[in-house]
Amino acid sequence: MFKIDKYPFGLTIGALAPVLGIAIYYILKIDPATISFGAFIEYFFRTKALLTAVGSLSLIANIVLFTLFINGRRDKTAIGIFIMTVMYGIMILYAKFFM
């Protein structure tokens, strides 16, 4: 595991992990020959049910990372991941109710 224990590192990987989670969902569930990734992202933000379901699933990546860093005693990095998880959650709720 990474030996870095800094807030910016946690914020960075906490921001990237959900995007990777959405990309993995796209690869596993959507046929790339029929729908481009950009079209999927646009559909993702327009469909509230998909936004909630896939958005929540994408945050599982942050939960896994958070657990790994907490167990590895990298508390500053874990706090950065937690902050980004909360921010993503707030953005998903905002998009669901106000967009």
C-alpha positions in Angstrom: 0.0 0.0 0.0 1.1 3.6 -0.4 3.2 5.0 2.4 2.0 8.5 1.8 0.0 10.1 4.6 -1.1 13.5 3.5 -4.4 15.2 3.1 -3.9 16.2 -0.6 -3.1 12.6 -1.5 -6.3 11.5 0.1 -8.3 14.2 -1.6 -6.8 13.2 -5.0 -7.5 9.5 -4.8 -10.8 10.1 -3.1 -11.8 12.2 -6.2 -10.5 9.7 -8.7 -11.9 6.5 -7.2 -15.6 7.2 -7.9 -14.8 8.2 -11.5 -13.0 4.9 -11.9 -16.0 3.1 -10.3 -18.3 4.7 -12.9 -15.9 3.7 -15.7 -15.9 0.1 -14.4 -19.7 0.1 -14.4 -19.7 1.4 -17.9 -17.3 -1.3 -19.1 -19.2 -4.1 -17.3 -22.8 -3.1 -18.0 -22.8 -1.0 -21.2 -21.8 -2.1 -24.7 -19.2 0.5 -25.8 -20.1 -0.2 -29.4 -23.6 1.2 -29.0 -23.1 4.0 -26.4 -20.0 6.2 -26.0 -18.7 7.0 -22.6 -19.6 10.7 -23.0 -23.2 9.8 -24.0 -23.4 7.4 -21.0 -22.2 10.2 -18.6 -24.8 12.6 -20.1 -27.5 9.9 -19.6 -26.1 9.2 -16.1 -26.8 12.8 -15.0 -30.2 13.0 -16.7 -31.6 9.8 -15.2 -32.2 10.2 -11.5 -32.6 6.5 -10.8 -29.3 5.7 -12.5 -27.6 8.7 -10.8 -28.6 7.3 -7.4 -27.8 3.7 -8.1 -24.5 4.0 -10.0 -23.4 7.1 -8.0 -23.8 5.1 -4.8 -22.0 2.1 -6.3 -19.1 4.3 -7.4 -18.6 5.5 -3.8 -17.9 1.9 -2.8 -14.5 2.4 -4.3 -13.9 5.2 -1.7 -15.2 3.0 1.1 -12.7 0.3 0.2 -9.8 2.8 0.0 -10.9 4.5 3.3 -10.9 1.1 5.1 -7.5 0.2 3.7 -5.9 3.5 4.7 -7.5 3.5 8.2 -6.3 -0.1 8.8 -2.8 1.0 7.5 -2.7 3.8 10.1 -2.6 6.5 7.3 -5.2 8.7 9.0 -4.5 11.9 7.1 -5.0 10.2 3.7 -8.1 8.5 5.1 -9.6 11.8 6.2 -9.0 13.2 2.6 -10.8 10.2 1.2 -13.7 10.6 3.6 -14.0 14.3 2.7 -14.2 13.5 -1.0 -16.8 10.7 -0.3 -19.0 13.2 1.6 -18.6 15.8 -1.2 -19.5 13.2 -3.9 -22.5 12.2 -1.8 -23.7 15.8 -1.5 -23.2 16.3 -5.3 -25.2 13.2 -6.0 -28.0 14.3 -3.7 -28.0 17.8 -5.2 -28.1 16.4 -8.8 -30.9 14.1 -7.8 -33.2 16.7 -6.2 -32.3 20.0 -8.0 -31.3 19.1 -11.5 
